[in-house]
């Protein structure tokens, strides 16, 4: 099978290729340099497959502007924390441990602990043997006990 004659899409020089190796006859290049020069021009902005909508103003569900990486705007985040705090305050008298409180409220134990510490809620009725999050100095952030160092 003989080679076919094509024109380079960038520099317009004549090149010979097998027809089976050419996907699109309108976009044939004589070298990697010509391909790179063409892509440098043609793959800018919205034509680039990695383009992610550029700089945009993103709005929250409530209609206020929010940070691109955050889930809620600052107003909704504050409102959400108020609702979570109300849930914890209403359920704290009905349970006797952090784990049951987190199950009843539907939040993680770390979130429940931070709300209790932030608002200085009374947890004296909690069962100390069951709650591993009661003594913060003995617990790491992931819930594992710290090892005592012999110094």
OpenMM code with the backbone's topology and positions (N, CA, C; nanometers):
from openmm import Vec3, app, unit

residues = "UNK UNK UNK UNK UNK UNK UNK UNK UNK UNK UNK UNK UNK UNK UNK UNK UNK UNK UNK UNK UNK UNK UNK UNK UNK UNK UNK UNK UNK UNK UNK UNK UNK UNK UNK UNK UNK UNK UNK UNK UNK UNK UNK UNK UNK UNK UNK UNK UNK UNK UNK UNK UNK UNK UNK UNK UNK UNK UNK UNK UNK UNK UNK UNK UNK UNK UNK UNK UNK UNK UNK UNK UNK UNK UNK UNK UNK UNK UNK UNK UNK UNK UNK UNK UNK UNK UNK UNK UNK UNK UNK UNK UNK UNK UNK UNK UNK UNK UNK UNK UNK UNK UNK UNK UNK UNK UNK UNK UNK UNK UNK UNK UNK UNK UNK UNK UNK UNK UNK UNK UNK UNK UNK UNK UNK UNK UNK UNK UNK UNK UNK UNK UNK UNK UNK UNK UNK UNK UNK UNK UNK UNK UNK UNK UNK UNK UNK UNK UNK UNK UNK".split()
positions = [
    Vec3(0.0846, -0.1167, 0.0000),
    Vec3(0.0000, 0.0000, 0.0000),
    Vec3(0.0902, 0.1245, 0.0000),
    Vec3(0.0754, 0.2108, -0.0958),
    Vec3(0.1629, 0.3290, -0.1045),
    Vec3(0.1213, 0.4362, -0.0037),
    Vec3(0.2168, 0.5219, 0.0302),
    Vec3(0.1902, 0.6334, 0.1200),
    Vec3(0.1156, 0.7437, 0.0447),
    Vec3(0.0294, 0.8152, 0.1220),
    Vec3(-0.0452, 0.9265, 0.0646),
    Vec3(0.0231, 1.0581, 0.0987),
    Vec3(-0.0016, 1.1564, 0.0180),
    Vec3(0.0573, 1.2875, 0.0384),
    Vec3(-0.0401, 1.3744, 0.1175),
    Vec3(0.0112, 1.4361, 0.2264),
    Vec3(-0.0684, 1.5253, 0.3112),
    Vec3(0.0069, 1.6558, 0.3298),
    Vec3(-0.0673, 1.7604, 0.3715),
    Vec3(-0.0060, 1.8885, 0.4066),
    Vec3(-0.0080, 1.9037, 0.5586),
    Vec3(0.1030, 1.9489, 0.6133),
    Vec3(0.1105, 1.9728, 0.7584),
    Vec3(0.0114, 2.0834, 0.7943),
    Vec3(-0.0671, 2.0630, 0.8989),
    Vec3(-0.1703, 2.1601, 0.9378),
    Vec3(-0.1107, 2.2885, 0.9925),
    Vec3(0.0148, 2.2841, 1.0365),
    Vec3(0.0762, 2.4019, 1.0951),
    Vec3(0.1636, 2.4774, 0.9949),
    Vec3(0.2640, 2.4096, 0.9385),
    Vec3(0.3607, 2.4786, 0.8524),
    Vec3(0.3337, 2.4597, 0.7032),
    Vec3(0.2360, 2.3822, 0.6670),
    Vec3(0.1927, 2.3583, 0.5289),
    Vec3(0.2981, 2.2892, 0.4415),
    Vec3(0.3882, 2.2160, 0.5030),
    Vec3(0.4868, 2.1406, 0.4241),
    Vec3(0.4274, 2.0051, 0.3834),
    Vec3(0.4797, 1.9480, 0.2738),
    Vec3(0.4301, 1.8191, 0.2256),
    Vec3(0.4904, 1.7057, 0.3082),
    Vec3(0.4038, 1.6102, 0.3468),
    Vec3(0.4494, 1.4913, 0.4194),
    Vec3(0.3789, 1.3690, 0.3623),
    Vec3(0.4408, 1.2553, 0.3779),
    Vec3(0.3846, 1.1298, 0.3283),
    Vec3(0.3581, 1.0368, 0.4468),
    Vec3(0.2347, 0.9867, 0.4522),
    Vec3(0.1943, 0.8961, 0.5599),
    Vec3(0.1083, 0.7842, 0.4999),
    Vec3(0.1068, 0.6710, 0.5718),
    Vec3(0.0124, 0.5665, 0.5349),
    Vec3(-0.1263, 0.6121, 0.5770),
    Vec3(-0.2246, 0.5840, 0.4971),
    Vec3(-0.3623, 0.6267, 0.5254),
    Vec3(-0.4143, 0.5644, 0.6547),
    Vec3(-0.3670, 0.4453, 0.6897),
    Vec3(-0.4139, 0.3792, 0.8113),
    Vec3(-0.3609, 0.4461, 0.9388),
    Vec3(-0.2560, 0.5271, 0.9286),
    Vec3(-0.2002, 0.5930, 1.0469),
    Vec3(-0.2564, 0.7328, 1.0692),
    Vec3(-0.3406, 0.7798, 0.9781),
    Vec3(-0.3958, 0.9151, 0.9891),
    Vec3(-0.5409, 0.9052, 1.0344),
    Vec3(-0.5705, 0.9640, 1.1489),
    Vec3(-0.7086, 0.9636, 1.1990),
    Vec3(-0.7931, 1.0687, 1.1282),
    Vec3(-0.7402, 1.1905, 1.1258),
    Vec3(-0.8138, 1.3020, 1.0669),
    Vec3(-0.7248, 1.3669, 0.9614),
    Vec3(-0.7583, 1.3586, 0.8342),
    Vec3(-0.6729, 1.4138, 0.7288),
    Vec3(-0.6574, 1.5658, 0.7364),
    Vec3(-0.7477, 1.6342, 0.8081),
    Vec3(-0.7365, 1.7792, 0.8229),
    Vec3(-0.6357, 1.8196, 0.9305),
    Vec3(-0.5994, 1.7254, 1.0167),
    Vec3(-0.5047, 1.7551, 1.1247),
    Vec3(-0.3885, 1.6564, 1.1192),
    Vec3(-0.2967, 1.6780, 1.0292),
    Vec3(-0.1771, 1.5959, 1.0139),
    Vec3(-0.0577, 1.6888, 1.0332),
    Vec3(0.0408, 1.6440, 1.1110),
    Vec3(0.1566, 1.7280, 1.1407),
    Vec3(0.2844, 1.6571, 1.0994),
    Vec3(0.3834, 1.7379, 1.0593),
    Vec3(0.5090, 1.6811, 1.0124),
    Vec3(0.5996, 1.6416, 1.1287),
    Vec3(0.5861, 1.7051, 1.2468),
    Vec3(0.6729, 1.6736, 1.3597),
    Vec3(0.6010, 1.7060, 1.4906),
    Vec3(0.6650, 1.6669, 1.6006),
    Vec3(0.6101, 1.6972, 1.7327),
    Vec3(0.6130, 1.8479, 1.7591),
    Vec3(0.7135, 1.9166, 1.7043),
    Vec3(0.7218, 2.0620, 1.7241),
    Vec3(0.6025, 2.1321, 1.6598),
    Vec3(0.5668, 2.0921, 1.5393),
    Vec3(0.4501, 2.1522, 1.4734),
    Vec3(0.3215, 2.1204, 1.5492),
    Vec3(0.3100, 1.9998, 1.5997),
    Vec3(0.1935, 1.9614, 1.6790),
    Vec3(0.1854, 2.0475, 1.8048),
    Vec3(0.3021, 2.0670, 1.8707),
    Vec3(0.3053, 2.1488, 1.9923),
    Vec3(0.2672, 2.2928, 1.9659),
    Vec3(0.3157, 2.3490, 1.8550),
    Vec3(0.2813, 2.4871, 1.8201),
    Vec3(0.1316, 2.5014, 1.7942),
    Vec3(0.0747, 2.4042, 1.7274),
    Vec3(-0.0690, 2.4067, 1.6990),
    Vec3(-0.1499, 2.3940, 1.8290),
    Vec3(-0.1103, 2.3023, 1.9167),
    Vec3(-0.1840, 2.2821, 2.0416),
    Vec3(-0.1708, 2.4014, 2.1352),
    Vec3(-0.0573, 2.4692, 2.1304),
    Vec3(-0.0374, 2.5866, 2.2143),
    Vec3(-0.1414, 2.6933, 2.1817),
    Vec3(-0.1821, 2.6996, 2.0579),
    Vec3(-0.2822, 2.7986, 2.0152),
    Vec3(-0.4237, 2.7441, 2.0306),
    Vec3(-0.4447, 2.6192, 1.9888),
    Vec3(-0.5812, 2.5663, 1.9819),
    Vec3(-0.6357, 2.5166, 2.1159),
    Vec3(-0.5514, 2.4846, 2.2128),
    Vec3(-0.5992, 2.4298, 2.3403),
    Vec3(-0.5955, 2.5330, 2.4524),
    Vec3(-0.6364, 2.6522, 2.4247),
    Vec3(-0.6407, 2.7564, 2.5274),
    Vec3(-0.7832, 2.7760, 2.5759),
    Vec3(-0.7953, 2.8101, 2.7026),
    Vec3(-0.9263, 2.8442, 2.7587),
    Vec3(-1.0251, 2.7305, 2.7547),
    Vec3(-1.1410, 2.7538, 2.7004),
    Vec3(-1.2483, 2.6551, 2.7009),
    Vec3(-1.2197, 2.5362, 2.6108),
    Vec3(-1.1265, 2.5486, 2.5176),
    Vec3(-1.0926, 2.4367, 2.4296),
    Vec3(-1.0039, 2.3337, 2.4986),
    Vec3(-0.9450, 2.3686, 2.6121),
    Vec3(-0.8586, 2.2775, 2.6847),
    Vec3(-0.9439, 2.1759, 2.7603),
    Vec3(-0.9114, 2.0464, 2.7530),
    Vec3(-0.9935, 1.9467, 2.8239),
    Vec3(-0.9846, 1.9582, 2.9763),
    Vec3(-0.8815, 2.0265, 3.0292),
    Vec3(-0.8679, 2.0449, 3.1743),
    Vec3(-0.9288, 2.1752, 3.2234),
    Vec3(-0.9953, 2.2477, 3.1376),
    Vec3(-1.0554, 2.3755, 3.1745),
    Vec3(-1.1698, 2.3523, 3.2716),
    Vec3(-1.1692, 2.4267, 3.3831),
    Vec3(-1.2729, 2.4087, 3.4841),
    Vec3(-1.3485, 2.5380, 3.5074),
    Vec3(-1.4064, 2.5934, 3.4056),
    Vec3(-1.4965, 2.7073, 3.4111),
    Vec3(-1.4297, 2.8377, 3.4538),
    Vec3(-1.2982, 2.8429, 3.4602),
    Vec3(-1.2280, 2.9671, 3.4906),
    Vec3(-1.2653, 3.0233, 3.6261),
    Vec3(-1.2493, 3.1536, 3.6411),
    Vec3(-1.2864, 3.2183, 3.7669),
    Vec3(-1.4318, 3.2576, 3.7591),
    Vec3(-1.5116, 3.2013, 3.8467),
    Vec3(-1.6539, 3.2299, 3.8486),
    Vec3(-1.6957, 3.2679, 3.9886),
    Vec3(-1.8017, 3.3405, 3.9964),
    Vec3(-1.8625, 3.3691, 4.1248),
    Vec3(-1.9637, 3.2586, 4.1516),
    Vec3(-1.9448, 3.1889, 4.2620),
    Vec3(-2.0322, 3.0765, 4.2940),
    Vec3(-2.1255, 3.1188, 4.4072),
    Vec3(-2.2510, 3.0839, 4.3923),
    Vec3(-2.3510, 3.1227, 4.4907),
    Vec3(-2.3989, 3.0028, 4.5697),
    Vec3(-2.4333, 3.0284, 4.6945),
    Vec3(-2.4864, 2.9265, 4.7851),
    Vec3(-2.6342, 2.9047, 4.7524),
    Vec3(-2.6958, 2.8098, 4.8190),
    Vec3(-2.8377, 2.7814, 4.7998),
    Vec3(-2.9224, 2.9005, 4.8429),
    Vec3(-2.8740, 2.9728, 4.9429),
    Vec3(-2.9498, 3.0869, 4.9942),
    Vec3(-2.9372, 3.2094, 4.9036),
    Vec3(-2.8444, 3.2076, 4.8069),
    Vec3(-2.8297, 3.3186, 4.7138),
    Vec3(-2.7101, 3.4072, 4.7413),
    Vec3(-2.6381, 3.3826, 4.8509),
    Vec3(-2.5206, 3.4633, 4.8824),
    Vec3(-2.3966, 3.4025, 4.8190),
    Vec3(-2.2927, 3.4842, 4.8003),
    Vec3(-2.1678, 3.4363, 4.7427),
    Vec3(-2.0967, 3.3456, 4.8420),
    Vec3(-2.0279, 3.2442, 4.7884),
    Vec3(-1.9537, 3.1536, 4.8740),
    Vec3(-1.8183, 3.1231, 4.8131),
    Vec3(-1.7305, 3.0685, 4.8939),
    Vec3(-1.5995, 3.0265, 4.8475),
    Vec3(-1.6166, 2.9053, 4.7570),
    Vec3(-1.5313, 2.8935, 4.6557),
    Vec3(-1.5442, 2.7858, 4.5579),
    Vec3(-1.5242, 2.6484, 4.6218),
    Vec3(-1.4385, 2.6392, 4.7227),
    Vec3(-1.4062, 2.5103, 4.7831),
    Vec3(-1.4990, 2.4711, 4.8971),
    Vec3(-1.5746, 2.5639, 4.9513),
    Vec3(-1.6589, 2.5319, 5.0664),
    Vec3(-1.7973, 2.4852, 5.0231),
    Vec3(-1.8618, 2.4144, 5.1129),
    Vec3(-1.9935, 2.3594, 5.0834),
    Vec3(-2.1020, 2.4652, 5.1002),
    Vec3(-2.0885, 2.5496, 5.2035),
    Vec3(-2.1878, 2.6519, 5.2332),
    Vec3(-2.1213, 2.7891, 5.2409),
    Vec3(-2.2007, 2.8951, 5.2320),
    Vec3(-2.1485, 3.0291, 5.2587),
    Vec3(-2.1351, 3.0439, 5.4100),
    Vec3(-2.0729, 3.1505, 5.4551),
    Vec3(-2.0478, 3.1667, 5.5989),
    Vec3(-2.1782, 3.1789, 5.6767),
    Vec3(-2.2800, 3.2406, 5.6179),
    Vec3(-2.4090, 3.2542, 5.6852),
    Vec3(-2.4754, 3.1183, 5.7059),
    Vec3(-2.4776, 3.0351, 5.6012),
    Vec3(-2.5415, 2.9028, 5.6110),
    Vec3(-2.4624, 2.8102, 5.7033),
    Vec3(-2.3294, 2.8228, 5.7029),
    Vec3(-2.2473, 2.7395, 5.7907),
    Vec3(-2.2784, 2.7717, 5.9365),
    Vec3(-2.2939, 2.9012, 5.9664),
    Vec3(-2.3273, 2.9430, 6.1017),
    Vec3(-2.4668, 2.8931, 6.1389),
    Vec3(-2.5609, 2.9026, 6.0456),
    Vec3(-2.6974, 2.8559, 6.0671),
    Vec3(-2.6992, 2.7043, 6.0902),
    Vec3(-2.6163, 2.6324, 6.0135),
    Vec3(-2.6069, 2.4876, 6.0273),
    Vec3(-2.5522, 2.4500, 6.1647),
    Vec3(-2.4508, 2.5239, 6.2118),
    Vec3(-2.3938, 2.4959, 6.3437),
    Vec3(-2.4950, 2.5239, 6.4546),
    Vec3(-2.5769, 2.6268, 6.4375),
    Vec3(-2.6802, 2.6574, 6.5370),
    Vec3(-2.7800, 2.5425, 6.5449),
    Vec3(-2.8203, 2.4882, 6.4293),
    Vec3(-2.9141, 2.3756, 6.4285),
    Vec3(-2.8533, 2.2517, 6.4936),
    Vec3(-2.7253, 2.2248, 6.4648),
    Vec3(-2.6585, 2.1094, 6.5257),
    Vec3(-2.6480, 2.1258, 6.6767),
    Vec3(-2.6169, 2.2478, 6.7219),
    Vec3(-2.6068, 2.2740, 6.8655),
    Vec3(-2.7417, 2.2530, 6.9333),
    Vec3(-2.8505, 2.2962, 6.8682),
    Vec3(-2.9845, 2.2752, 6.9248),
    Vec3(-3.0150, 2.1264, 6.9387),
    Vec3(-2.9765, 2.0479, 6.8376),
    Vec3(-2.9992, 1.9029, 6.8436),
    Vec3(-2.9250, 1.8415, 6.9617),
    Vec3(-2.7992, 1.8803, 6.9804),
    Vec3(-2.7180, 1.8244, 7.0891),
    Vec3(-2.7742, 1.8649, 7.2235),
    Vec3(-2.8116, 1.9927, 7.2385),
    Vec3(-2.8658, 2.0410, 7.3659),
    Vec3(-2.9965, 1.9705, 7.4018),
    Vec3(-3.0801, 1.9434, 7.3021),
    Vec3(-3.2083, 1.8782, 7.3317),
    Vec3(-3.1911, 1.7305, 7.3670),
    Vec3(-3.0883, 1.6650, 7.3120),
    Vec3(-3.0714, 1.5214, 7.3341),
    Vec3(-2.9749, 1.4878, 7.4468),
    Vec3(-2.9053, 1.5861, 7.5028),
    Vec3(-2.7988, 1.5565, 7.5991),
    Vec3(-2.8517, 1.4997, 7.7310),
    Vec3(-2.9720, 1.5365, 7.7717),
    Vec3(-3.0276, 1.4850, 7.8966),
    Vec3(-3.0855, 1.3453, 7.8841),
    Vec3(-3.1065, 1.2979, 7.7641),
    Vec3(-3.1724, 1.1691, 7.7419),
    Vec3(-3.0756, 1.0523, 7.7297),
    Vec3(-2.9468, 1.0792, 7.7132),
    Vec3(-2.8495, 0.9725, 7.6898),
    Vec3(-2.7413, 0.9763, 7.7962),
    Vec3(-2.6596, 0.8672, 7.8008),
    Vec3(-2.5571, 0.8606, 7.9051),
    Vec3(-2.4149, 0.8447, 7.8512),
    Vec3(-2.3945, 0.8573, 7.7195),
    Vec3(-2.2586, 0.8481, 7.6657),
    Vec3(-2.2484, 0.9240, 7.5338),
    Vec3(-2.1245, 0.9499, 7.4950),
    Vec3(-2.0999, 1.0208, 7.3690),
    Vec3(-2.1468, 0.9399, 7.2488),
    Vec3(-2.1238, 0.8095, 7.2529),
    Vec3(-2.1583, 0.7282, 7.1362),
    Vec3(-2.3092, 0.7264, 7.1121),
    Vec3(-2.3866, 0.7107, 7.2172),
    Vec3(-2.5319, 0.7122, 7.1981),
    Vec3(-2.5813, 0.8512, 7.1609),
    Vec3(-2.5165, 0.9551, 7.2153),
    Vec3(-2.5534, 1.0915, 7.1793),
    Vec3(-2.5266, 1.1175, 7.0316),
    Vec3(-2.4114, 1.0716, 6.9825),
    Vec3(-2.3799, 1.0935, 6.8412),
    Vec3(-2.4737, 1.0154, 6.7503),
    Vec3(-2.5179, 0.8965, 6.7957),
    Vec3(-2.6137, 0.8193, 6.7163),
    Vec3(-2.7513, 0.8852, 6.7136),
    Vec3(-2.7941, 0.9380, 6.8275),
    Vec3(-2.9251, 1.0019, 6.8359),
    Vec3(-2.9282, 1.1299, 6.7526),
    Vec3(-2.8233, 1.2083, 6.7615),
    Vec3(-2.8189, 1.3375, 6.6932),
    Vec3(-2.7834, 1.3211, 6.5456),
    Vec3(-2.7056, 1.2190, 6.5132),
    Vec3(-2.6652, 1.1967, 6.3752),
    Vec3(-2.5381, 1.2696, 6.3372),
    Vec3(-2.4550, 1.3013, 6.4350),
    Vec3(-2.3276, 1.3686, 6.4108),
    Vec3(-2.2140, 1.2795, 6.4590),
    Vec3(-2.0925, 1.3115, 6.4167),
    Vec3(-1.9771, 1.2344, 6.4630),
    Vec3(-1.9480, 1.2679, 6.6090),
    Vec3(-1.8753, 1.1779, 6.6763),
    Vec3(-1.8422, 1.2017, 6.8169),
    Vec3(-1.7517, 1.3233, 6.8330),
    Vec3(-1.6631, 1.3451, 6.7368),
    Vec3(-1.5761, 1.4618, 6.7442),
    Vec3(-1.6570, 1.5912, 6.7343),
    Vec3(-1.7585, 1.5924, 6.6470),
    Vec3(-1.8441, 1.7106, 6.6329),
    Vec3(-1.9228, 1.7341, 6.7611),
    Vec3(-1.9766, 1.6274, 6.8197),
    Vec3(-2.0513, 1.6378, 6.9446),
    Vec3(-1.9601, 1.6894, 7.0549),
    Vec3(-1.8381, 1.6362, 7.0626),
    Vec3(-1.7422, 1.6789, 7.1643),
    Vec3(-1.7087, 1.8261, 7.1484),
    Vec3(-1.6859, 1.8716, 7.0255),
    Vec3(-1.6519, 2.0125, 7.0051),
    Vec3(-1.7679, 2.1045, 7.0424),
    Vec3(-1.8919, 2.0628, 7.0157),
    Vec3(-2.0078, 2.1443, 7.0531),
    Vec3(-2.0215, 2.1502, 7.2045),
    Vec3(-2.0012, 2.0384, 7.2722),
    Vec3(-2.0118, 2.0344, 7.4184),
    Vec3(-1.9049, 2.1217, 7.4820),
    Vec3(-1.7823, 2.1139, 7.4301),
    Vec3(-1.6744, 2.1953, 7.4864),
    Vec3(-1.6929, 2.3426, 7.4554),
    Vec3(-1.7406, 2.3760, 7.3347),
    Vec3(-1.7587, 2.5158, 7.2959),
    Vec3(-1.8660, 2.5827, 7.3806),
    Vec3(-1.9764, 2.5117, 7.4073),
    Vec3(-2.0877, 2.5705, 7.4812),
    Vec3(-2.0847, 2.5380, 7.6302),
    Vec3(-1.9819, 2.4662, 7.6773),
    Vec3(-1.9676, 2.4274, 7.8184),
    Vec3(-2.0944, 2.3603, 7.8722),
    Vec3(-2.1417, 2.2595, 7.8026),
    Vec3(-2.2616, 2.1871, 7.8436),
    Vec3(-2.2284, 2.0899, 7.9554),
    Vec3(-2.3265, 2.0634, 8.0393),
    Vec3(-2.3066, 1.9751, 8.1548),
    Vec3(-2.3179, 1.8293, 8.1100),
    Vec3(-2.2104, 1.7534, 8.1285),
    Vec3(-2.2102, 1.6114, 8.0932),
    Vec3(-2.1728, 1.5259, 8.2139),
    Vec3(-2.2025, 1.5756, 8.3338),
    Vec3(-2.1644, 1.5033, 8.4555),
    Vec3(-2.2396, 1.3709, 8.4700),
    Vec3(-2.3555, 1.3571, 8.4070),
    Vec3(-2.4329, 1.2335, 8.4169),
    Vec3(-2.3851, 1.1263, 8.3187),
    Vec3(-2.2887, 1.1593, 8.2321),
    Vec3(-2.2380, 1.0605, 8.1368),
    Vec3(-2.1621, 0.9503, 8.2096),
    Vec3(-2.1711, 0.8302, 8.1554),
    Vec3(-2.1024, 0.7151, 8.2129),
    Vec3(-1.9540, 0.7229, 8.1739),
    Vec3(-1.8622, 0.7446, 8.2697),
    Vec3(-1.7215, 0.7629, 8.2342),
    Vec3(-1.6539, 0.6367, 8.1822),
    Vec3(-1.7035, 0.5197, 8.2178),
    Vec3(-1.6373, 0.3980, 8.1720),
    Vec3(-1.6653, 0.3707, 8.0237),
    Vec3(-1.7760, 0.4218, 7.9722),
    Vec3(-1.8119, 0.3939, 7.8341),
    Vec3(-1.7612, 0.4988, 7.7362),
    Vec3(-1.7394, 0.6213, 7.7813),
    Vec3(-1.7025, 0.7279, 7.6889),
    Vec3(-1.5526, 0.7476, 7.6795),
    Vec3(-1.4936, 0.7114, 7.5689),
    Vec3(-1.3492, 0.7285, 7.5558),
    Vec3(-1.3122, 0.8701, 7.5175),
    Vec3(-1.4090, 0.9559, 7.4897),
    Vec3(-1.3800, 1.0932, 7.4528),
    Vec3(-1.3929, 1.1872, 7.5722),
    Vec3(-1.4120, 1.1319, 7.6926),
    Vec3(-1.4314, 1.2169, 7.8093),
    Vec3(-1.3032, 1.2869, 7.8519),
    Vec3(-1.1937, 1.2146, 7.8539),
    Vec3(-1.0683, 1.2740, 7.8982),
    Vec3(-0.9838, 1.3048, 7.7762),
    Vec3(-0.9761, 1.4312, 7.7416),
    Vec3(-0.9088, 1.4684, 7.6172),
    Vec3(-0.7584, 1.4498, 7.6245),
    Vec3(-0.6999, 1.4598, 7.7423),
    Vec3(-0.5551, 1.4477, 7.7518),
    Vec3(-0.5078, 1.3045, 7.7312),
    Vec3(-0.5962, 1.2071, 7.7399),
    Vec3(-0.5572, 1.0677, 7.7198),
    Vec3(-0.5947, 1.0150, 7.5817),
    Vec3(-0.6595, 1.0970, 7.5007),
    Vec3(-0.7089, 1.0498, 7.3721),
    Vec3(-0.6506, 1.1339, 7.2589),
    Vec3(-0.6058, 1.0682, 7.1534),
    Vec3(-0.5601, 1.1381, 7.0345),
    Vec3(-0.6804, 1.1769, 6.9492),
    Vec3(-0.6568, 1.2480, 6.8407),
    Vec3(-0.7671, 1.2962, 6.7574),
    Vec3(-0.8442, 1.1824, 6.6916),
    Vec3(-0.7802, 1.0685, 6.6673),
    Vec3(-0.8489, 0.9564, 6.6038),
    Vec3(-0.9107, 0.8607, 6.7057),
    Vec3(-0.9009, 0.8911, 6.8338),
    Vec3(-0.9637, 0.8080, 6.9342),
    Vec3(-0.8725, 0.7027, 6.9933),
    Vec3(-0.7448, 0.6962, 6.9503),
    Vec3(-0.6533, 0.5989, 7.0084),
    Vec3(-0.5919, 0.6549, 7.1346),
    Vec3(-0.5617, 0.5692, 7.2297),
    Vec3(-0.5018, 0.6149, 7.3542),
    Vec3(-0.3549, 0.6472, 7.3335),
    Vec3(-0.3104, 0.7526, 7.4043),
    Vec3(-0.1705, 0.7909, 7.3988),
    Vec3(-0.0889, 0.6946, 7.4843),
    Vec3(0.0318, 0.6667, 7.4416),
    Vec3(0.1212, 0.5837, 7.5209),
    Vec3(0.1953, 0.6731, 7.6176),
    Vec3(0.2145, 0.6249, 7.7390),
    Vec3(0.2898, 0.7022, 7.8384),
    Vec3(0.4383, 0.6913, 7.8051),
    Vec3(0.5051, 0.8045, 7.8083),
    Vec3(0.6491, 0.8067, 7.7820),
    Vec3(0.7246, 0.7988, 7.9131),
    Vec3(0.8220, 0.7122, 7.9181),
    Vec3(0.9050, 0.6995, 8.0379),
    Vec3(1.0283, 0.7876, 8.0200),
    Vec3(1.0209, 0.9064, 8.0741),
    Vec3(1.1337, 1.0010, 8.0591),
    Vec3(1.2147, 1.0094, 8.1865),
] * unit.nanometer
topology = app.Topology()
chain = topology.addChain("A")
for resn in residues:
    res = topology.addResidue(resn, chain)
    for name in ("N", "CA", "C"):
        topology.addAtom(name, app.Element.getBySymbol(name[0]), res)
